[in-house]
Amino acid sequence: MPIINKMLVIRPDYIDYDINKDGTLDFSVTRLISAWASLSLSTARNYGIEYRDLYKNNATRSNFEAQLNQFDPLFVFINGHGNKNLIVCQDGDLLLQGGLNTNILSRRVVYDLSCLAGAQLGPTAISEGCICFMGYTEEFIFYSSDLPPLADNVLRYFMDPVLTCVMSFLAGNSTSVSYTYAQERFDYWIEVLANSTDRDAPAHISTLLWDKDHHVLYGDGSATITGEIAPVVPIPPQPPTLATPPFPLKYVLVPLALMIGIPLLKKAKK
Amino acid sequence: MVNITEQEWLLAEKRFEALSEDIKLTILPLGVFTKDEILEHIMARDEIGIKIVEPELNYFKWLKQRGQ
């Protein structure tokens, strides 16, 4: 049985596209995604979640399978390129293929930030015993600027919902609550952009609508990282300004305050 | 495969023409596209053009629902 309070993150980082036809400017989409995915590590530390991070040259299938066997985490956060029935890792090497090795996801919770794998690979993993699979049934589409990924406020619109979901789960919320928060974050940024005068805002909105519509959750919506039923606190998204951290801390602080503060208040009243 | 009318292609073309020059659109796993490349694919009406325009169709529906 996989071990609760443990997370395995895989973050390939390699030159995966030449943006110019002459190949003069190399571009790494995996680098953008990996930078944002790294934010999950500090969150894990904050919540006492033990983790292993397979980054760049360590983001290989052999390391991934070895960590699943030895470290045996409940939660697996996958970043990389995908297709309907496969996900690739560092340098485009095969990581997972539906029916081939998806059974290693059995009894685990998976968040997969790769394209299309939610269409086929995800359901296959669920049929093989995966507890919950969250991912995308179509291409994950986003805009970015030339700024470093974590300073890129355009990229932020698209990565923030992903990280919200992962961080919410790490904070102890259930998969369905975390998924809902992510969907609300998509809505939040859509609304921010709808009220913006930025000439690129309509394009950003159409892309956010697309990503939101194809973001899926399969399997058990009540699964938690602690293995216990978490208090469900319905909190509408009131996200931060662009200068604040990508994860709305209230998603974490309010449930914690309710868990800790209310008994204290009751005691104080007595 | 989604069916895109000629009117929708033209509308999308106009919309992308109005975007900033330095935009970068990533469609995983198809690639990363500059504004010029986006417009090339739209004008070519090719498969990548379809993937670029498809989200726009959702956007049109969304606008309609919002009454804009």
Interface residues (C-beta under 8 A of the other chain):
Chain A: Y17 I19 N20 F27 V29 L32 H81 G82 N83 S114 C115 L116 E139 F140 I141 F142 Y143 S144 S145 D146 A194 R199 D200 P202 A203 I205 S206 T207 L209 W210 D213
Chain B: R15 F16 A18 L19 S20 D22 I23 K24 L25 T26 I27 L28 P29 L30 G31 V32 F33 T34 K51 E54 P55 E56 N58 Y59 W62 R66
